[in-house]
Amino acid sequence: MAPDASSDSAKSGDPPSAQASQRNPLPFEPTKSRKQAEKKTEKQPIAKAAGAKPKAAKASTAKLAAPKPVSSTGASRSVAPSARASMNIPDVVSKRMVRRMALFCGVPSVLGMATFVTSYFLVIRDIVELPNIAVVLVSMGFFGLGVLGLSYGVLSASWEEEEVGSALGITEFGINLKRMAGAWRSQGKKS
């Protein structure tokens, strides 16, 4: 098994930005950091409305036509349109994620609900005497698996548009978890 480029650069002490430049970025990975996009939006001039006191009808159209000023608090929440477009998840990938989330979350959730119905019929027909805590714990376990299934569904889907990935997505899960951990580490170093 040949080592990949990201593990080599991690061992050599290269910064995470250098590691990211050595691999092909995903289509929805931003090419610029959000801080750079925010600085760009702050540098743009703010247009001021002209005129003293326009009538109410003219004021409403002037408010719609005039660009909104960017404040320091609003800039942290807004992203430049070009950066926003580059961060969109491709439709093929998002549908793949939703299908996996529905499977890995839906099955355990249905089993959690079925636990209540099944235990009800078992107790009513005097087939088995079940303690209430056993029913609650089993159903909570299934619902907990459903919550974990949401995360696994997203991370086990192939984030590459061309690659479908495997049925269970174990390989894709490892790759995507490493990508996510790397992004967390780089965000932690920036702040």
SVG drawing of the C-alpha trace seen along z (x, -y; Angstrom):
<svg xmlns="http://www.w3.org/2000/svg" viewBox="-54 -68 64 84">
<polyline fill="none" stroke="black" stroke-width="0.4" points="0.0,0.0 1.6,-3.3 1.4,-6.3 -0.6,-9.2 0.8,-12.8 -1.1,-14.2 0.5,-11.8 4.0,-12.6 3.5,-16.3 2.0,-15.9 5.2,-14.0 7.4,-16.7 5.9,-19.4 4.3,-21.3 1.4,-23.6 -2.2,-22.4 -2.5,-25.0 0.5,-23.3 -1.1,-19.9 -4.4,-21.1 -2.6,-22.5 -0.9,-19.1 -4.2,-17.3 -7.0,-18.1 -9.7,-20.2 -13.3,-19.1 -15.6,-21.2 -17.4,-22.7 -14.3,-23.5 -13.7,-27.2 -10.7,-28.5 -10.3,-31.5 -10.6,-31.7 -13.7,-33.4 -11.6,-36.1 -10.2,-37.1 -13.7,-37.3 -14.9,-39.4 -12.0,-41.8 -13.0,-42.3 -16.6,-43.1 -15.5,-45.6 -13.3,-47.5 -16.1,-48.1 -17.5,-51.6 -20.9,-52.1 -23.3,-54.0 -25.3,-56.7 -28.8,-57.6 -29.1,-61.1 -31.9,-63.5 -33.4,-65.2 -36.8,-63.8 -38.4,-61.7 -42.0,-60.7 -42.9,-57.3 -43.3,-55.6 -40.0,-56.9 -38.3,-56.0 -39.4,-52.4 -38.0,-52.0 -34.8,-53.8 -34.3,-51.4 -34.8,-48.5 -32.4,-49.8 -29.6,-51.1 -27.0,-48.5 -27.1,-47.7 -24.1,-48.9 -21.8,-46.2 -21.2,-46.5 -18.4,-44.8 -20.9,-42.4 -22.8,-41.6 -19.6,-41.0 -18.8,-37.9 -22.1,-36.3 -22.0,-37.2 -19.8,-35.6 -19.0,-37.0 -21.2,-35.6 -18.2,-34.0 -17.1,-32.3 -20.6,-31.2 -20.9,-29.6 -17.6,-27.8 -18.8,-26.3 -22.0,-24.8 -22.2,-21.0 -22.8,-19.6 -26.3,-18.2 -25.1,-14.6 -23.1,-14.6 -26.0,-16.1 -28.5,-13.5 -26.0,-10.8 -25.7,-12.1 -29.4,-12.4 -30.0,-8.8 -27.4,-7.5 -28.7,-9.6 -32.2,-8.3 -31.0,-4.7 -28.6,-4.9 -31.0,-7.1 -34.3,-5.8 -33.8,-2.1 -32.8,-2.5 -35.6,-5.2 -38.2,-2.9 -36.9,-0.1 -37.1,-2.4 -40.7,-3.1 -41.4,0.5 -40.0,1.4 -42.9,-0.4 -45.6,1.2 -44.0,4.7 -43.7,4.5 -47.2,3.2 -48.6,6.3 -46.3,8.6 -47.5,7.2 -51.2,7.0 -51.4,10.6 -49.5,11.8 -46.8,13.4 -43.9,11.8 -43.8,9.6 -41.4,6.8 -40.2,4.2 -40.8,0.6 -37.2,-0.3 -36.2,2.4 -38.5,1.0 -37.3,-2.5 -33.6,-1.5 -34.0,0.5 -35.9,-2.2 -33.4,-4.9 -30.6,-2.7 -32.3,-2.6 -32.9,-6.3 -29.3,-6.9 -28.2,-4.8 -30.4,-6.9 -28.7,-10.1 -25.3,-8.5 -26.6,-7.4 -27.1,-11.0 -23.5,-11.8 -22.3,-8.5 -24.6,-9.0 -22.9,-12.3 -19.4,-11.1 -19.7,-7.7 -20.9,-9.2 -18.3,-9.9 -17.7,-13.6 -16.3,-13.2 -18.8,-13.8 -17.5,-11.1 -17.1,-8.4 -20.2,-6.6 -18.4,-4.9 -19.0,-1.6 -22.2,-0.2 -21.3,-0.7 -18.9,-3.6 -16.3,-2.5 -13.4,-3.8 -15.2,-7.1 -15.9,-7.5 -12.2,-7.3 -11.2,-9.7 -13.9,-12.3 -13.3,-12.1 -9.6,-12.9 -10.7,-15.9 -13.0,-17.2 -10.4,-16.8 -7.8,-18.6 -10.3,-21.5 -10.9,-21.7 -7.2,-21.7 -6.6,-24.5 -9.5,-26.5 -8.0,-26.1 -4.6,-27.3 -6.1,-30.4 -7.9,-31.6"/>
</svg>
